[in-house]
Amino acid sequence: MSVRPGEYDEALSAALHHARTWLDGLGERPVPPTATAEEVAAALGGLDGPLPDEGADPAAVLDELVAAAEPGLMAMGSGRFFGWVIGGSLPAALGADVLVGAWDQNAGMRAAAPGVVGAEEVAGRWLLDLLGLPATADVGFATGATTANLACVLAARGAVLARAGWDVEARGLVGAPPLHVLAGAERHESMLLALRYAGLGAPQAVAADEQGRIRPDALRDALAALPPGEAVIVVLQAGHVHSGAFDPFEETIAAAHAAGAWVHVDGAFGLWAAAAPGLAHLTAGIAAADSWATDAHKTLNVPYDCGVAIVRDPAAVRAALSITASYLLLGEGPASPSEKVAEMSRRARGVPVWAALRSLGRHGVADLVGRLAGNARTLAEEISAIEDVEVLNDVVYTQVCFALGSDERTRALGTRLQAEGETWISGGRWRGRDMLRVSMSNWSTDEQDITRTVEAIRRAATT
């Protein structure tokens, strides 16, 4: 049955109405959800109930979904949401994401979906230029930072083992020569997950300084202690999840390369500092690495499902991730997207990246990143003036960690903030202390949001 003109009108009209209502209310609605997952599930049919025998009108289905789910939604797009390094969605990026869903293209094969793959390839070239990375590198769009790290690690694994005389793509890891992975002691957990996915296990931890930066002297010592000639991958970090600190790239990359190592940079949210002139010093020397991973959903503010894997040597990533089959339209010429990330079928997630970059331009991206870092500094300065509030990190980028005098008081502060609902700030533990962490990631956060957040912290801290 062919799609008739107007077939989607009612569903799209309902979706647009509900989307506008949600977005228009982000500025004033409480940030936390007001319903539990169990309550939402019960409203949508229950976990024990059967699928109804009869279907329902598409627009009515969306009305039912919104009525049940919206109380359970976190206002993550709010300018006062600061949890887990989560950005919002720029208008152009959100609009492009809607088109991606409507176009319904499998962006895994270049020849099958040239309309979206062409846009992704332009977005990739713009990213390399914007971030100051090698113009000949391969850019793949993955589901997020973890899978972007995975794509880079798989390329690294194959390359360093090939130097040791082992074809891991053909022979696997059983019986392979030793492969050593070194990472800072305060690397992010998603990096550990990527290494586990790649079958490499936990890395050797290299000592870090008080802000979580890997120590160059400790890295040199760790490299010198390895048996000569064995395969090595060194993982560095652009943006510590708590402090926002950046590893010293010039020294560490030079030391790693002198030891014959592949250098990968996990830059989930910090790699974007390279695009802002006032912050680019944080990434000095980073272009000398061999691979980089980031997440456009974070600092660039495109919708979810948009990690970026960048590999200096295209042959390395394609050897690790490409596949051949008679029914796939791969062929000769430029690589298809499926040869750069660990997916064959996927949505055209790079199209919203193109839209975000085109809507902002080079200066707009620099302004966005600079404003996020500026907001973090402003908030840190203002909450430092609140009695008993202590900022725990050097605020160099977009992260602000703070605490009260004891772990108990800090946890109570977080509980009061979330109960009030004016803002959402996630917590954690760092340097032996419970703390609360503001991740300044949303493009829409403005001076009023900062003021309201500071006042919410003041109220909660003095209760």
N, C-alpha and C positions, 0 to 999 in steps of 0.2 A: 504494500500500500504506500503510495507516494505521499509525501508531506503536502498537505493542502495549504494554500495561502491563508494566513491567520491562525494556523494550527496552534501556535505558541502564544498567541496574543494574551489570552486570559492569564496564563501562568506567569508570563513575563510582567504583565501589568501588576499582578498581585505581588510578585517578587520585588519589583521596583518600588511599589508603595511601602512595603515593609522595610526594605533597605533604607529608603529615605527617612522613614520614621525613626529607625534605629540610629542612623548617622546624625540626624538633626538633634537627637536627644543626648548625644555623648557628653556634651559640655556640662550638663546638669544632673544626669542620673547618678546614683551611687555607683562607685566603681565595682565593688564585689557583687557576686551573684546572690540572689535571695532564695534560690531553690536548690535542692540537692539533686545529684544525678538520679537517685532513686525516685524522687518526686517527679522529675521530668519523664523518666521511663514509665511511671504509672500513668501519667497524663497522656502518653502516646500509645497506650495499649497494654502496658504492663509486661513484666518479664515472664509471667506464667501464661498469659493469654495467647490464643492462636491468632494467626493472620486472618483478618476478616475475609469472608467468602467473596464479598462483592467489593469492587473498586470504588473510587471516589473521583469527583471532578478535580482536575489538577489545581485550580485556584483554591478550592476548598481544602485540598491537601496542604497547601502552603499556609493557609490561614490556621489550620489545625497545628501545624508544626510550630509556627511562630507563637501561638498562644501557649503552647506547652513548654517550648524551649527557652523563650526570651527571659523568663525569671531566672533561669540557670546560666545566663550568659554573663561573663566577666566583661566589663567595658575596657577591653584591652586597647581599643583605639582612642581612649580618652587621653587628654594631655596631662592627666594626673595619675596615670598608670605607669609604675616604674619597676615592675617585676621582671625578673628573668631575662633581661636584655631583649625585650620584645618591642619592635617598632610598630608603627601604624601602617596605613596604606595611603600613599599620595593619590589625589583624585585621578590623575591620568593613568597611574598604575592600576588602580581599581577598575577603571573603565576598560583598560586593555585586558584585564583578567576576565571580565565579563565576556568580552569578545572571544577570548581564547576558548571559553566554555561553549559559546554558541557556534564557533567555527568547527569545533570538534575534530581537530587534526591530530593524527599520531605524529608527533615531532621527532620520532626516533630515526626516521629515514629521510635523508636530504631530498632525494628525487621524488618521494611521495608527497612531501609537504613543503614545497619550495617557498610558499608564501610566508610561513612562520619561521622556517629555518633561516631564510634570508635575513629576517628581522633579528633573530638570535645572533647570527654571525656579525651583524653590524654592532649589536649591543656588546658582544665580546671584544671587538676591536676597540670600541670606545672605552670599555673598562680598562684594557691594557694601557691605553694612552693616558687615561685619567689617573691610574694608580702608578704610573711610571714603570711598568713591567715590560719585559721583552716583547716586541711587536710580533715575533714569530711564534710565540707560545700558543698552545692549544687552550681553548676555553670551553668547559663543559658546564651545563646547568643541571645540578643535582637536586635532590629533595630538600636538603638543608646542609648545615655546616658539617654534621657528622658524616653524611654520605659524600660530601665534597672532599673532606679529609680522607675518606676511604679510597676514593678514586686516585688521589695523589699518592697515598701510601702503596696502593697496588702497583702504580707505575714505578715508584721508588723500589719496591721489593723486587720487581722483575729486573730493573736496571742494575742494581748492585749485585744481585746474584748472577746475572749474566757476566759481569766483570770477573766474578769468581769461577766462571766456567760452568754455570748451572742454568738450564732453561726451566724456570719454575712454571711457565705456562704449559709446557709439555709434560714435565715430570712431577709437578707438585712439590710440596714441602718435605715429604718423607724422604730422608736421606740427603737433604740439601746441606750445603756447607753452612757453618755458623753465620747467623745474621744478628748483629747487635743494634738495638734501638736505644738511643739516649735522648732524654727529655728533661726539662727542668722539673724540680721536685713539686712545683705548683702549677703544672700543666692542667688543662681543663679535662674533665671526665669524658667529654665527647671524643677527645683525642684518644683516650684509652680504649673507648668502644671501637673506634675505627681500627686501631691496631689489633684488637681481639678479632674483629670481623676478618681481618687479613691473615689471621693465624699466627700472629707474631707475639701475642701475649703482652704482658706489662713491660714498659720500657725500664731501662736502668735510670734511676732518679739521680739527677745532677743538682747539687746544692744551689739554692736560690737566696737572694738577699731579702731584706726586710719588706720589700714591696712585691716580692714574688718573681723578680727577674732572675733568669739563669745567670750564674756567675761565670764569666769567661775563664778565670783561672781554674775553677772546678771542672769546666768542660775540657780544657786542655789536659788537665791531669787524667780525667776519665778516658779521653781518647788515647793518651799515651800509654795507659795501662792495658789497652786491648791488644790481642795478638796481631802482629803486622799482617797486612794483606787480606784480612777478613772483611766481609761486607758490613757496612755501617750506614745507618740512617740517623740523622740528628733532627729532632723536632724542636722548633723554636715557636715563640708566641708573640703575636701582636695584639696586645690588650688582655691583661690579666683580668679574669672575671670579677674579682673583688676590687683590686686597686686600680685597674685600668692601665697598669704599667706595661712597658714594652721591653722585650729583651734587647740587649745591645748587639745589634745585627752585624755591624761592621767587624767587630772582633770575633764574634762567635762563628759567623759564616766563613771567615778566613781560616780560623782554626779547624773547622770541620772539613773544609775542602782540602786543606793541607794534609789531612788524614785520609783523604779519599772518600769521604762520606757524601751521601746525598743529603741536602738540607731542605726540609719542608717547614713552611711557616703556617701555623694555625692562626688565621687572622679573622675569625668569625665576625667580630664587630670592629676590630681595631685597624684592619687593613685600610679602611676608608680614611684614616688620618692622612694618608699620602695625598689625598685629593684636596686638602685644605692647607694653603700656604703657611698659616700660623701654627699648624700641627705637624707638618711634613717632617720636621726634624726627628719626630718620634720613630719614624720608619727609615731613617737614614741607613743606607746599605742593604735594604731588604731586597732590592732588585737582583742581587747577586745569588739569591737562593735558587733552588731547582724546581720547587713547586710551592703553590700558595692556595689556601682555601679561605673562603669568606661566605657570608650569608647576606644576600641582598634584602631579605626580609627585615634584617635588623637595622643597620644604620641608613641604608638607602630607602627604606620604607616602601617596599613593594609587598603585595600579599604573600601569605605563607607559601611554602613549597618552592624555594628558590635559592638553594646553595650554589656556589660558584667554585669549580675546580679548575685551577690554572697550572699547566705543566710546561716547563721550558722546552723540553724535548718532545715534540708530538709523537715521534716513533715509540717512545717509552709508554705513553698512556694508551696508544692504540694497540700496542703489543699486549698490554694487560687486559684490555676491555673489548677489543673488537671481536666480531664473530662473522663467519661466512656461512651462507646457506643459499641454495638456489632460488628460494622464493623471496629472499630479501632484496630490495632495490638498493644495493650498496654500490657495487661496481667500482670503477676507477674514478680518479679525481679527488676533490676535497672530501675529507672524512664526514660521515654522518654523525649526528649528535649521539647516537647509541654507541659510538666508538670512543666516547670521551667520558662517559659516566656509566654506572652499573645498572643500566636499564635498556630494554629494547622498545617497549611501548611507554610513552610518556606524553604528558600535556606540554604545550609550548610555553613553558614557564619563563623562558627568556624574553618573551614578547613584552610583559609588563616591565622588565628591566629596560628595554628599549624605550618604552613610553615614559618611564620615570626619568631617564637620562635626557630624553628629548625635551621633556617639559621643564626640566631644571636648567639644562646647559651646564657647562663647566663651572661657571661662576655660581650658579644655583646650588650645585653639589657642594662646592667649597663653603658656601654660606650655611647650608644645612648642617654639615659636619661641625663647622665652627660654632654655630648656635647651640648645638647639643652640648659641646664641651663648655661653652660659656654658661649655659644654664646650670651645668653641674657645679662650676666654680661659684656661681651666685648662690645656689642652694647651700653649698658647703659653708660659705661665709656666714649666711644668715642663721643656719641651725647651730653653728659654733657659738653664737651669742646666747643660745638658750641654756639656762643653768643646768649643769650636769651632763649636757650632750657633748660627746667627744667624737670628732671626726678621726677615723683611724688610718686613713690612707693619704698619700700625697695626691691631690686631685689634679692629674695631668691630662685627663681625657674625659670620659663620660660617666665614670663610676664614682659614687660617694658611699663609703661605709661609715656607719656611726653606731655608737652604743651609749648606754648610761653606765653608772658606776659598777653594776654587777650583772651577771648573766640573767638573774631572775628579773631584775628591773628592765633589762633590754627586751626580754621575751614578753613581759607584761606591756611594754610600750607598743610592740608589734601587734599584740592582741587588741589593744585599745584602738589603734589606728584602723585595723581591718574592720572592727565592729562599728566604728563610726561611719566608714564608707566614703569619706571625702577623698581618700587617696588609697593606693595599693602599693605597698613596699614589701618586697620579699626579704626573708631573713636567711641566715646561714651561720657558719662558724669559720673564723679565720684567725690565725695567729693565737690560737688557744682561747678565743673569746667568742661568745655569741654576739652577733651584730645584725643590723639591718642594712640593706644595700639598695640604694637608688641607682637604677640603670637609666640614664637619660637617653632615650632612644626614639621618642616620638616626634615627628616633624611638627605636630600641632601644639606642642607644649610652649606656652607663652608666659609673659611676666605675671599675668593673673594666676595661671596655674601654679607657678612657683610660690607666689604669695599665699595662695590658699593651702598649698602643701606645707609650707613653713608654719603657718598658723595651726594646722592640724597637728603637726608634730609638737608644737608648743603646748597645745591643749592636752595632748596625751602624755607629754613628759611631766607636766605639772599637776596632773590629776592625783 
